[in-house]
């Protein structure tokens, strides 16, 4: 019963988010009120706040779902694939949404980029996704070799560098001299330029500065 209730709750959240997106695209984020969003889906403002804490959360609901898609993509990658290549494959989730034929996700991302509060909220979510990705990459390293001690410091830095590439590619496509159709090519160019020169090793002994053998 609890799982059915959760599915129903998620369906309502999606419905609210879609109605809100329509209003944001038509009127602008700052010009749209919570009352208008609630009215669009036939509920009260009080009911709205049972599903979302703020307008910012509504905009980023889809981004949260994309994060889950990204984790699922990572789970589908071969265990022996280099982490950098696995991350590049995962980013196809973001690219697909931002280059869809309707242009809806791209328009929403442009709204996010133009609104400091929304951009800050998105960056907070990006940080959480990065932390989870680093943890999942560490778990994959152990799955490959049960005796391995993953270098969590390097894995966190690796994920951060990969996200810097996707963020640069998105901004170049949306705000720079480029188009959304070039976003994947921009990402490939950035990630190839920053490709690690050596595979990720085991954790370092910081007391001696020595890294365990690869």
GROMACS elastic network, one bead per residue, 0.5 to 0.9 nm:
[ bonds ]
;  ai    aj funct       b0    kb
    1     4     6  0.51591   500
    1     5     6  0.62000   500
    1     6     6  0.86666   500
    2     5     6  0.50087   500
    2     6     6  0.61866   500
    2     7     6  0.86587   500
    3     6     6  0.50129   500
    3     7     6  0.61963   500
    3     8     6  0.86358   500
    4     7     6  0.50423   500
    4     8     6  0.62295   500
    4     9     6  0.86087   500
    5     8     6  0.50950   500
    5     9     6  0.61881   500
    5    10     6  0.86722   500
    6    10     6  0.61406   500
    6    11     6  0.85827   500
    7    10     6  0.51108   500
    7    11     6  0.62273   500
    7    12     6  0.87694   500
    8    11     6  0.50801   500
    8    12     6  0.63968   500
    8    13     6  0.87370   500
    9    12     6  0.51885   500
    9    13     6  0.62818   500
    9    14     6  0.87480   500
    9    51     6  0.78801   500
   10    14     6  0.62093   500
   10    15     6  0.86061   500
   10    51     6  0.88768   500
   11    14     6  0.51534   500
   11    15     6  0.62352   500
   11    16     6  0.87058   500
   12    16     6  0.61608   500
   12    17     6  0.85220   500
   12    51     6  0.80356   500
   13    16     6  0.51436   500
   13    17     6  0.60746   500
   13    18     6  0.86010   500
   13    51     6  0.62844   500
   13    52     6  0.78571   500
   13    58     6  0.82683   500
   13    61     6  0.81063   500
   14    17     6  0.50166   500
   14    18     6  0.60954   500
   14    19     6  0.86056   500
   14    61     6  0.78715   500
   14    62     6  0.81780   500
   15    18     6  0.52473   500
   15    19     6  0.62814   500
   15    20     6  0.85813   500
   15    41     6  0.73743   500
   16    19     6  0.52258   500
   16    20     6  0.60683   500
   16    21     6  0.85562   500
   16    37     6  0.72163   500
   16    38     6  0.76244   500
   16    40     6  0.82199   500
   16    41     6  0.63650   500
   16    48     6  0.81204   500
   16    51     6  0.86248   500
   16    58     6  0.75940   500
   17    20     6  0.50360   500
   17    21     6  0.60376   500
   17    22     6  0.86600   500
   17    37     6  0.87437   500
   17    58     6  0.53722   500
   17    59     6  0.67879   500
   17    60     6  0.87150   500
   17    61     6  0.68584   500
   17    62     6  0.77681   500
   18    21     6  0.50790   500
   18    22     6  0.63594   500
   18    23     6  0.88356   500
   18    58     6  0.88289   500
   19    22     6  0.52168   500
   19    23     6  0.65234   500
   19    24     6  0.87833   500
   19    37     6  0.65868   500
   19    38     6  0.87854   500
   19    40     6  0.63837   500
   19    41     6  0.68112   500
   20    23     6  0.51109   500
   20    24     6  0.60848   500
   20    25     6  0.85635   500
   20    32     6  0.83288   500
   20    34     6  0.87150   500
   20    36     6  0.84367   500
   20    37     6  0.54533   500
   20    38     6  0.86069   500
   20    40     6  0.80206   500
   20    55     6  0.84133   500
   20    58     6  0.71028   500
   20    59     6  0.75614   500
   21    25     6  0.60357   500
   21    26     6  0.84241   500
   21    29     6  0.87775   500
   21    58     6  0.82130   500
   21    59     6  0.69010   500
   21   104     6  0.87598   500
   21   108     6  0.75585   500
   22    25     6  0.53256   500
   22    26     6  0.61429   500
   22    27     6  0.85167   500
   23    26     6  0.50486   500
   23    27     6  0.57172   500
   23    28     6  0.70896   500
   23    29     6  0.78287   500
   23    32     6  0.65783   500
   23    36     6  0.82134   500
   23    37     6  0.74156   500
   23    40     6  0.88532   500
   24    27     6  0.53532   500
   24    30     6  0.81219   500
   24    31     6  0.78767   500
   24    32     6  0.63511   500
   24    59     6  0.86965   500
   24   108     6  0.80867   500
   24   111     6  0.83161   500
   25    28     6  0.57130   500
   25    29     6  0.75991   500
   25   104     6  0.84420   500
   25   107     6  0.73449   500
   25   108     6  0.72227   500
   25   111     6  0.82788   500
   27    30     6  0.83326   500
   27    31     6  0.60624   500
   27    32     6  0.64269   500
   28    31     6  0.53579   500
   28    32     6  0.63384   500
   28   111     6  0.78114   500
   29    32     6  0.54596   500
   29    33     6  0.83525   500
   29    55     6  0.83446   500
   29    59     6  0.89187   500
   29   111     6  0.72491   500
   29   112     6  0.88794   500
   29   115     6  0.83153   500
   30    33     6  0.76480   500
   30   115     6  0.86285   500
   32    35     6  0.84334   500
   32    36     6  0.66697   500
   32    37     6  0.75844   500
   32    55     6  0.88862   500
   33    36     6  0.52518   500
   33    37     6  0.65757   500
   33    38     6  0.87773   500
   33    55     6  0.81281   500
   34    37     6  0.50762   500
   34    38     6  0.61190   500
   34    39     6  0.85283   500
   34    45     6  0.66288   500
   34    48     6  0.77939   500
   34    54     6  0.81072   500
   34    55     6  0.68040   500
   35    38     6  0.51024   500
   35    39     6  0.60525   500
   35    40     6  0.85526   500
   35    44     6  0.74464   500
   35    45     6  0.56483   500
   35    48     6  0.86552   500
   36    39     6  0.50952   500
   36    40     6  0.61335   500
   36    41     6  0.89167   500
   36    45     6  0.88252   500
   37    40     6  0.51292   500
   37    41     6  0.67390   500
   37    42     6  0.87673   500
   37    43     6  0.87223   500
   37    45     6  0.83837   500
   37    48     6  0.82267   500
   38    41     6  0.54841   500
   38    42     6  0.61324   500
   38    43     6  0.50886   500
   38    44     6  0.56647   500
   38    45     6  0.56383   500
   38    46     6  0.87763   500
   38    47     6  0.78790   500
   38    48     6  0.59705   500
   39    43     6  0.58131   500
   39    44     6  0.68706   500
   39    45     6  0.80813   500
   40    43     6  0.78235   500
   41    44     6  0.89761   500
   43    46     6  0.81600   500
   43    47     6  0.61343   500
   43    48     6  0.68748   500
   44    47     6  0.51310   500
   44    48     6  0.63496   500
   44    49     6  0.89572   500
   45    49     6  0.65630   500
   46    49     6  0.54091   500
   46    50     6  0.68807   500
   47    50     6  0.52210   500
   47    51     6  0.72476   500
   48    51     6  0.56154   500
   48    52     6  0.63089   500
   48    53     6  0.82991   500
   49    53     6  0.54750   500
   49    54     6  0.73310   500
   50    53     6  0.74948   500
   52    55     6  0.74893   500
   52    56     6  0.87850   500
   52    57     6  0.60988   500
   52    58     6  0.64447   500
   53    56     6  0.81967   500
   53    57     6  0.64592   500
   53    58     6  0.83365   500
   54    57     6  0.53109   500
   54    58     6  0.67810   500
   55    58     6  0.51394   500
   55    59     6  0.65939   500
   55    60     6  0.88815   500
   56    59     6  0.53105   500
   56    60     6  0.63875   500
   56    61     6  0.86777   500
   56   117     6  0.76677   500
   56   118     6  0.58189   500
   56   121     6  0.70956   500
   56   122     6  0.87799   500
   57    60     6  0.51751   500
   57    61     6  0.59710   500
   57   118     6  0.86960   500
   57   121     6  0.80701   500
   58    61     6  0.52320   500
   58    62     6  0.80351   500
   59    62     6  0.69902   500
   59    63     6  0.79957   500
   59   108     6  0.77987   500
   59   112     6  0.82016   500
   59   118     6  0.80017   500
   60    64     6  0.63674   500
   60    65     6  0.88155   500
   60   112     6  0.88961   500
   60   118     6  0.81774   500
   60   121     6  0.80028   500
   60   122     6  0.67877   500
   60   125     6  0.86176   500
   61    64     6  0.51932   500
   61    65     6  0.65441   500
   61    66     6  0.88091   500
   62    65     6  0.50649   500
   62    66     6  0.62361   500
   62    67     6  0.86957   500
   63    67     6  0.63067   500
   63    68     6  0.89018   500
   63    94     6  0.88019   500
   63   122     6  0.80549   500
   63   125     6  0.83780   500
   64    67     6  0.50541   500
   64    68     6  0.67019   500
   64    69     6  0.89343   500
   64   125     6  0.76054   500
   64   129     6  0.88868   500
   65    68     6  0.51456   500
   65    69     6  0.64652   500
   65    70     6  0.87242   500
   66    70     6  0.61555   500
   66    71     6  0.87380   500
   66    93     6  0.68650   500
   66    94     6  0.70347   500
   66    97     6  0.84850   500
   67    71     6  0.63954   500
   67    72     6  0.87091   500
   67    93     6  0.85372   500
   67    94     6  0.87410   500
   67   126     6  0.86751   500
   67   129     6  0.66814   500
   68    71     6  0.51599   500
   68    72     6  0.62955   500
   68    73     6  0.86666   500
   69    72     6  0.50419   500
   69    73     6  0.61774   500
   69    74     6  0.87214   500
   69    90     6  0.84412   500
   69    93     6  0.68333   500
   70    73     6  0.50305   500
   70    74     6  0.63296   500
   70    75     6  0.87450   500
   70    89     6  0.89811   500
   70    90     6  0.53337   500
   70    91     6  0.70892   500
   70    92     6  0.84114   500
   70    93     6  0.61147   500
   70    94     6  0.81341   500
   71    74     6  0.50839   500
   71    75     6  0.63076   500
   71    76     6  0.87905   500
   71    90     6  0.76347   500
   71   129     6  0.89069   500
   71   132     6  0.86457   500
   71   133     6  0.73840   500
   71   136     6  0.83868   500
   72    75     6  0.50748   500
   72    76     6  0.64473   500
   72    90     6  0.86062   500
   73    76     6  0.51427   500
   73    77     6  0.66517   500
   73    86     6  0.86550   500
   73    89     6  0.75834   500
   73    90     6  0.55874   500
   73    91     6  0.89593   500
   73    93     6  0.80190   500
   74    77     6  0.53356   500
   74    78     6  0.86569   500
   74    86     6  0.64903   500
   74    87     6  0.74164   500
   74    89     6  0.78445   500
   74    90     6  0.59897   500
   74   133     6  0.85840   500
   74   136     6  0.84343   500
   74   137     6  0.86585   500
   75    78     6  0.81750   500
   75    79     6  0.86694   500
   75   136     6  0.87290   500
   75   140     6  0.88464   500
   76    79     6  0.87720   500
   77    80     6  0.85910   500
   77    81     6  0.71550   500
   77    86     6  0.64579   500
   77    89     6  0.82608   500
   77    90     6  0.88334   500
   78    81     6  0.54036   500
   78    82     6  0.89898   500
   78    86     6  0.82716   500
   79    82     6  0.83099   500
   79   140     6  0.64663   500
   79   141     6  0.78628   500
   79   143     6  0.77362   500
   79   144     6  0.64005   500
   80    83     6  0.86821   500
   80   140     6  0.89451   500
   80   141     6  0.87925   500
   80   144     6  0.71375   500
   81    84     6  0.83715   500
   81    85     6  0.67202   500
   81    86     6  0.64269   500
   82    85     6  0.54269   500
   82    86     6  0.63556   500
   82    87     6  0.88142   500
   82   199     6  0.73632   500
   82   200     6  0.85043   500
   83    86     6  0.50156   500
   83    87     6  0.61916   500
   83    88     6  0.86742   500
   83   137     6  0.71716   500
   83   155     6  0.85970   500
   83   158     6  0.83678   500
   83   159     6  0.88853   500
   83   199     6  0.83979   500
   83   200     6  0.79738   500
   84    87     6  0.51947   500
   84    88     6  0.63338   500
   84    89     6  0.87954   500
   84   158     6  0.75758   500
   84   159     6  0.82615   500
   84   162     6  0.75176   500
   84   191     6  0.82431   500
   84   195     6  0.70608   500
   84   196     6  0.76710   500
   85    88     6  0.50377   500
   85    89     6  0.62951   500
   85    90     6  0.86496   500
   86    89     6  0.51627   500
   86    90     6  0.62390   500
   86    91     6  0.88124   500
   87    91     6  0.63049   500
   87   133     6  0.88718   500
   87   159     6  0.76862   500
   87   162     6  0.70492   500
   87   163     6  0.89149   500
   88    91     6  0.52432   500
   88    92     6  0.70084   500
   88   162     6  0.77219   500
   88   166     6  0.89097   500
   88   187     6  0.82751   500
   88   188     6  0.79294   500
   88   191     6  0.76763   500
   89    92     6  0.55288   500
   89    93     6  0.80289   500
   90    93     6  0.59887   500
   90    94     6  0.80505   500
   91    94     6  0.53621   500
   91    95     6  0.64093   500
   91    96     6  0.86578   500
   91   163     6  0.88158   500
   91   166     6  0.73688   500
   91   187     6  0.88535   500
   92    96     6  0.58681   500
   92    97     6  0.85563   500
   92   184     6  0.78871   500
   93    96     6  0.53501   500
   93    97     6  0.65598   500
   93    98     6  0.88503   500
   94    97     6  0.53243   500
   94    98     6  0.61906   500
   94    99     6  0.86042   500
   94   166     6  0.86831   500
   95    98     6  0.51661   500
   95    99     6  0.59979   500
   95   100     6  0.84344   500
   95   166     6  0.88544   500
   95   170     6  0.84868   500
   95   180     6  0.87458   500
   95   183     6  0.69299   500
   95   184     6  0.64860   500
   96    99     6  0.53857   500
   96   100     6  0.60070   500
   97   100     6  0.54593   500
   97   103     6  0.86792   500
   97   104     6  0.86076   500
   97   105     6  0.60487   500
   97   106     6  0.77051   500
   98   103     6  0.71564   500
   98   104     6  0.79269   500
   98   105     6  0.52559   500
   98   107     6  0.85816   500
   98   109     6  0.79002   500
   98   170     6  0.84700   500
   98   180     6  0.71970   500
   98   183     6  0.85629   500
   99   102     6  0.82968   500
   99   103     6  0.66209   500
   99   104     6  0.89338   500
   99   105     6  0.77285   500
   99   106     6  0.68438   500
   99   180     6  0.57092   500
   99   181     6  0.63880   500
   99   183     6  0.79026   500
  100   103     6  0.57133   500
  100   104     6  0.75701   500
  100   105     6  0.74369   500
  100   106     6  0.80794   500
  101   104     6  0.82041   500
  102   105     6  0.79590   500
  102   106     6  0.87696   500
  103   106     6  0.52481   500
  103   107     6  0.61530   500
  103   108     6  0.87186   500
  104   107     6  0.51663   500
  104   108     6  0.62841   500
  104   109     6  0.86632   500
  105   108     6  0.50143   500
  105   109     6  0.60949   500
  105   110     6  0.85811   500
  106   109     6  0.50329   500
  106   110     6  0.62395   500
  106   111     6  0.87288   500
  106   174     6  0.78551   500
  106   180     6  0.79269   500
  107   110     6  0.50774   500
  107   111     6  0.64179   500
  107   112     6  0.88013   500
  108   111     6  0.50015   500
  108   112     6  0.63204   500
  108   113     6  0.86882   500
  109   113     6  0.61116   500
  109   114     6  0.85926   500
  109   174     6  0.85427   500
  110   113     6  0.50136   500
  110   114     6  0.62129   500
  110   115     6  0.87610   500
  110   174     6  0.70942   500
  110   175     6  0.84702   500
  111   114     6  0.52054   500
  111   115     6  0.63400   500
  111   118     6  0.82301   500
  111   119     6  0.89399   500
  112   115     6  0.53381   500
  112   116     6  0.76088   500
  112   117     6  0.82879   500
  112   118     6  0.52370   500
  112   119     6  0.53420   500
  112   120     6  0.89738   500
  112   122     6  0.78826   500
  113   116     6  0.72556   500
  113   118     6  0.75239   500
  113   119     6  0.57519   500
  113   171     6  0.86354   500
  114   118     6  0.82410   500
  114   119     6  0.76791   500
  115   118     6  0.53893   500
  115   119     6  0.61079   500
  115   120     6  0.86190   500
  116   119     6  0.50794   500
  116   120     6  0.60513   500
  116   121     6  0.85717   500
  117   120     6  0.51722   500
  117   121     6  0.62378   500
  117   122     6  0.86762   500
  118   121     6  0.50456   500
  118   122     6  0.61296   500
  118   123     6  0.85959   500
  119   122     6  0.50479   500
  119   123     6  0.61280   500
  119   124     6  0.86218   500
  120   123     6  0.51281   500
  120   124     6  0.62932   500
  120   125     6  0.88148   500
  121   124     6  0.51527   500
  121   125     6  0.65039   500
  121   126     6  0.87456   500
  122   125     6  0.51040   500
  122   126     6  0.61463   500
  122   127     6  0.86522   500
  123   127     6  0.61588   500
  123   128     6  0.87203   500
  124   127     6  0.51409   500
  124   128     6  0.65412   500
  124   129     6  0.88464   500
  125   128     6  0.50845   500
  125   129     6  0.62484   500
  125   130     6  0.85939   500
  126   129     6  0.50544   500
  126   130     6  0.61077   500
  126   131     6  0.86736   500
  126   163     6  0.83988   500
  127   130     6  0.50640   500
  127   131     6  0.63137   500
  127   132     6  0.87590   500
  127   160     6  0.86604   500
  128   131     6  0.51670   500
  128   132     6  0.63351   500
  128   133     6  0.86418   500
  129   132     6  0.51300   500
  129   133     6  0.60663   500
  129   134     6  0.86328   500
  130   133     6  0.50491   500
  130   134     6  0.61955   500
  130   135     6  0.86325   500
  130   156     6  0.74672   500
  130   159     6  0.61491   500
  130   160     6  0.67605   500
  130   163     6  0.78539   500
  131   134     6  0.52667   500
  131   135     6  0.63484   500
  131   136     6  0.87256   500
  131   156     6  0.70354   500
  131   159     6  0.82856   500
  132   135     6  0.50587   500
  132   136     6  0.61384   500
  132   137     6  0.86030   500
  133   137     6  0.60731   500
  133   138     6  0.85354   500
  133   155     6  0.88629   500
  133   156     6  0.83234   500
  133   159     6  0.71418   500
  134   137     6  0.51022   500
  134   138     6  0.62311   500
  134   139     6  0.86794   500
  134   152     6  0.71576   500
  134   155     6  0.55697   500
  134   156     6  0.53045   500
  134   157     6  0.86799   500
  134   158     6  0.82020   500
  134   159     6  0.63692   500
  135   138     6  0.50952   500
  135   139     6  0.62874   500
  135   140     6  0.87291   500
  135   152     6  0.77506   500
  135   155     6  0.82794   500
  135   156     6  0.83250   500
  136   140     6  0.61949   500
  136   141     6  0.86520   500
  137   141     6  0.62792   500
  137   142     6  0.88073   500
  137   150     6  0.86593   500
  137   152     6  0.88967   500
  137   155     6  0.72231   500
  138   141     6  0.50720   500
  138   142     6  0.64927   500
  138   143     6  0.87093   500
  138   149     6  0.84392   500
  138   150     6  0.55060   500
  138   151     6  0.76278   500
  138   152     6  0.67331   500
  138   155     6  0.73234   500
  139   142     6  0.51709   500
  139   143     6  0.61905   500
  139   144     6  0.87086   500
  139   150     6  0.81612   500
  140   144     6  0.62073   500
  140   145     6  0.86013   500
  141   144     6  0.51498   500
  141   145     6  0.62554   500
  141   146     6  0.79654   500
  141   148     6  0.68777   500
  141   149     6  0.81407   500
  141   150     6  0.63617   500
  142   147     6  0.68563   500
  142   148     6  0.55360   500
  142   149     6  0.72463   500
  142   150     6  0.71319   500
  143   146     6  0.58059   500
  143   148     6  0.87563   500
  144   147     6  0.89763   500
  144   148     6  0.82151   500
  145   148     6  0.53486   500
  145   149     6  0.88970   500
  146   149     6  0.85184   500
  148   202     6  0.69304   500
  149   152     6  0.86816   500
  149   201     6  0.87887   500
  149   202     6  0.54834   500
  149   203     6  0.60618   500
  150   153     6  0.87452   500
  150   154     6  0.87532   500
  150   155     6  0.80183   500
  150   200     6  0.84179   500
  150   201     6  0.71663   500
  150   202     6  0.50068   500
  150   203     6  0.57064   500
  151   154     6  0.55010   500
  151   155     6  0.62023   500
  151   156     6  0.87141   500
  151   200     6  0.72894   500
  151   201     6  0.62232   500
  151   204     6  0.69859   500
  152   156     6  0.60080   500
  152   157     6  0.85005   500
  152   202     6  0.84839   500
  152   203     6  0.69496   500
  153   156     6  0.53324   500
  153   157     6  0.63474   500
  153   158     6  0.86265   500
  153   203     6  0.76920   500
  153   204     6  0.88629   500
  154   157     6  0.50065   500
  154   158     6  0.59416   500
  154   159     6  0.86097   500
  154   200     6  0.69880   500
  154   201     6  0.81548   500
  154   202     6  0.89758   500
  154   203     6  0.81922   500
  155   159     6  0.62046   500
  155   160     6  0.85261   500
  155   200     6  0.73583   500
  156   159     6  0.52779   500
  156   160     6  0.61783   500
  156   161     6  0.86717   500
  157   160     6  0.50130   500
  157   161     6  0.61386   500
  157   162     6  0.86245   500
  158   161     6  0.51820   500
  158   162     6  0.62529   500
  158   163     6  0.87121   500
  158   196     6  0.83686   500
  158   200     6  0.87609   500
  159   162     6  0.50584   500
  159   163     6  0.62019   500
  159   164     6  0.85858   500
  160   163     6  0.51775   500
  160   164     6  0.62118   500
  160   165     6  0.87903   500
  161   164     6  0.50034   500
  161   165     6  0.64825   500
  161   191     6  0.86385   500
  161   194     6  0.78796   500
  162   165     6  0.51274   500
  162   166     6  0.65905   500
  162   167     6  0.87710   500
  162   190     6  0.88580   500
  162   191     6  0.68306   500
  162   194     6  0.83504   500
  163   166     6  0.50827   500
  163   167     6  0.60331   500
  163   168     6  0.84077   500
  164   167     6  0.51767   500
  164   168     6  0.60673   500
  164   169     6  0.85625   500
  164   190     6  0.89827   500
  165   168     6  0.51527   500
  165   169     6  0.61298   500
  165   170     6  0.86467   500
  165   186     6  0.85800   500
  165   187     6  0.61394   500
  165   188     6  0.86799   500
  165   189     6  0.88903   500
  165   190     6  0.55952   500
  165   191     6  0.60672   500
  165   194     6  0.84217   500
  166   169     6  0.50191   500
  166   170     6  0.61134   500
  166   171     6  0.85916   500
  166   183     6  0.87245   500
  166   184     6  0.89689   500
  166   186     6  0.84445   500
  166   187     6  0.57825   500
  166   190     6  0.81359   500
  166   191     6  0.83607   500
  167   170     6  0.51733   500
  167   171     6  0.61861   500
  167   172     6  0.85084   500
  167   187     6  0.87243   500
  168   171     6  0.52259   500
  168   172     6  0.60114   500
  168   173     6  0.85515   500
  168   186     6  0.82061   500
  168   187     6  0.77952   500
  168   190     6  0.80625   500
  169   172     6  0.51098   500
  169   173     6  0.61627   500
  169   174     6  0.85794   500
  169   182     6  0.86541   500
  169   183     6  0.57514   500
  169   184     6  0.76437   500
  169   185     6  0.83236   500
  169   186     6  0.51234   500
  169   187     6  0.51510   500
  169   188     6  0.87965   500
  169   189     6  0.88914   500
  169   190     6  0.75308   500
  170   173     6  0.51619   500
  170   174     6  0.60076   500
  170   175     6  0.81235   500
  170   180     6  0.79394   500
  170   183     6  0.62274   500
  170   184     6  0.89488   500
  170   186     6  0.82182   500
  170   187     6  0.81331   500
  171   174     6  0.50649   500
  171   175     6  0.52706   500
  171   176     6  0.64379   500
  171   183     6  0.89795   500
  172   175     6  0.55241   500
  172   177     6  0.63997   500
  172   178     6  0.60934   500
  172   179     6  0.80286   500
  172   180     6  0.88971   500
  172   183     6  0.77287   500
  172   186     6  0.76916   500
  173   176     6  0.58291   500
  173   177     6  0.68506   500
  173   180     6  0.51576   500
  173   181     6  0.79370   500
  173   182     6  0.66198   500
  173   183     6  0.55817   500
  173   186     6  0.78730   500
  174   177     6  0.82510   500
  174   178     6  0.70936   500
  174   179     6  0.65981   500
  174   180     6  0.66063   500
  174   183     6  0.86831   500
  175   178     6  0.77355   500
  175   179     6  0.88148   500
  176   179     6  0.83056   500
  178   181     6  0.82519   500
  178   182     6  0.65087   500
  178   183     6  0.79562   500
  178   186     6  0.89303   500
  179   182     6  0.54141   500
  179   183     6  0.69185   500
  180   183     6  0.51950   500
  180   184     6  0.83041   500
  181   184     6  0.72323   500
  181   185     6  0.82744   500
  182   185     6  0.52217   500
  182   186     6  0.61246   500
  182   187     6  0.86482   500
  183   186     6  0.50797   500
  183   187     6  0.62004   500
  183   188     6  0.86555   500
  184   187     6  0.50607   500
  184   188     6  0.61640   500
  184   189     6  0.86147   500
  185   188     6  0.50338   500
  185   189     6  0.61324   500
  185   190     6  0.86419   500
  186   189     6  0.51524   500
  186   190     6  0.62436   500
  186   191     6  0.86213   500
  187   190     6  0.52046   500
  187   191     6  0.60296   500
  187   192     6  0.83918   500
  188   191     6  0.52765   500
  188   192     6  0.59405   500
  188   193     6  0.84896   500
  189   192     6  0.53296   500
  189   193     6  0.62487   500
  189   194     6  0.88065   500
  190   193     6  0.52174   500
  190   194     6  0.63671   500
  190   195     6  0.86114   500
  191   194     6  0.50942   500
  191   195     6  0.58084   500
  192   195     6  0.50796   500
  192   196     6  0.88910   500
  193   196     6  0.89544   500
  194   197     6  0.86572   500
  195   198     6  0.88193   500
  196   199     6  0.69041   500
  196   200     6  0.82512   500
  198   201     6  0.83209   500
  199   214     6  0.83207   500
  200   214     6  0.80766   500
  201   204     6  0.84985   500
  201   211     6  0.78217   500
  201   212     6  0.74733   500
  201   213     6  0.73446   500
  201   214     6  0.51113   500
  202   211     6  0.68539   500
  202   212     6  0.56583   500
  202   213     6  0.69550   500
  202   214     6  0.61984   500
  203   206     6  0.88320   500
  203   211     6  0.62148   500
  203   212     6  0.63613   500
  204   207     6  0.87032   500
  204   208     6  0.84919   500
  204   209     6  0.66600   500
  204   210     6  0.57382   500
  204   212     6  0.59792   500
  205   208     6  0.57126   500
  205   209     6  0.56426   500
  205   210     6  0.53384   500
  205   211     6  0.58643   500
  205   212     6  0.73952   500
  206   210     6  0.68918   500
  206   211     6  0.81737   500
  207   210     6  0.80144   500
  208   211     6  0.86271   500
  211   214     6  0.83953   500
